[in-house]
Amino acid sequence: MISKEHITNRFINYVTIDTESDPNSDTTPSTKKQWNLANKLAEELKTIGMQEVSIDENAYVMATLPSNVELDVPTIGFIAHFDTSPDFTGANVNPQIHKNYLGGDILLNKEEQIVLSPDYFEDLRLYIGQTLITTDGTTLLGADDKAGICEIVSAMEYLIKNPEIKHGRIRVGFTPDEEIGRGAHKFDVKKFGADWAYTMDGSQIGELEYENFNAAGAVVNVKGKIVHPGYAKGKMINSMYIATEFINSLPRMETPEHTEGYQGFFHLCAVKGKVEETTLEYIIRDHDRKHFEARKEVMQKLTDELNNQYGSEVIVTEIKDQYYNMREKIEPVLHIVDIAEQAMKEIGITPLIKAIRGGTDGSQLSYMGLPCPNIFAGGHNFHGRYEYVPVESMIKATEVICKIAELTAQKPVN
Ligand SMILES: [Zn+2]
C-alpha cells in the first residue's frame, strides 16, 4: 500500500531537522529549533489535504481529517512528539539505509569502529531481510518519535487518497518537549476534541500499552552540624551518616537493578553531601496505586523515625507525585484497546500487550480527559547512537492507524 521509498524519504526529511529539547529551559517549546519541524509539519499537513490545520503559540500542531461516513461515529486522535531526547545529540543526523539486512553486524562508523551488533542487540534478528535505517554512530536517530509522526502523516495521506476507506473524524496532534516530560502540559485537550486517542510512541512492532508506572519524586534533606573536628565530641552532627542510615533502611532489593515486570522500586538518583547538609534525590515507581502510596508512606515513616531518634527535625522529606498509571482511566473504556488489538491482528501483527516501566504523554493525557493508549512506532534503542528503525515496521504502523480508523467507523456512538 505505502511505498518504502515514500515513507523513508518522509522520515529522513524529519530526522535531519535537529529538535533536541532542553530540560533546563522554561519556555515552550524548550528549544527554538523545535519550531523548524513544527512549522514544516503544519505546512505538510495542509499540502496533503488535512483541514483545520493549526499551530499554537507553544508549537503544538493539530489538524483534522473530516469523516466520510453518514453515521455518527467517535472522533479519534493520533499523537506523536517531534522533539528528541537531550540524552544524546540530535544535531547533524546522517541516516544510513541498509537494505535487505542479513542478520550480521552493521558498521555504523568506520573511523570510530562503532558497530551495531545482534550479539548485543538481539532484537535486530527480528528484522532479517528488511530495510533498516540507522545512524552513522555519532548522533541519535530520532525515530523516537519522528517515526510516529511519519506514520501518522502517511496514514492521513493514504486515507485522503483512498476515500473508499470509510472513517470517522480524525484529529492528529504533534507536540514539543515530550522527552523532558512536558509534552502533555500545554496540550489543549478540549480543542483537540477527540473521544480518545493513541500515541504512536512505542518501540517494537506489535507493542500496545495502556499501563504505566505511578510516579513520584522525593527530595530528602538532612541537616547536620559542623564543629571543629578536634572538639566535636557530643556536638557535631554529620548529615552524611544520617543520610546513609536513611538509604540503608530502604529495601535494597526494591531498586531498578533488581526489579522487572510489575515490580515497583525506590531509585536513588543522586546524593549530594557534606557534613552540614546532605540531599538525597529519589524517584518512586509502582504500577499498583496502593503499593505506590505505601512506598511514599515508608519514606515518610522512616523520616519520622530518624527524627525521633536524633531528637530533632534533622530530616525533611518532600514527595511530589509526577504521573499516574493510565490503566485507571483506560479500564472503563477498554474497547479502545480492543480496537487497536483487532486492527493489528487484521493486518497480521501479533499484539504485544505489556506494562510500560515508565510513563508516556498518554498517561498524562488520560488524566486530562483524553484516554490515550500507546502503540508501537517501530524504532529500537532510543536516545542513543544505536537507535534504528525498520522501514517495514513504519509501514505496518501506518496500516494500523488506517485500520483503527476503519474499525472505529463501523460502530455508531452509543
Ligand atoms: Zn518518544
Boltz pocket constraint, residues with backbone or C-beta under 6 A from the ligand:
constraints:
  - pocket:
      binder: B
      contacts: [[A, 81], [A, 144], [A, 145], [A, 178], [A, 201]]
      max_distance: 6.0
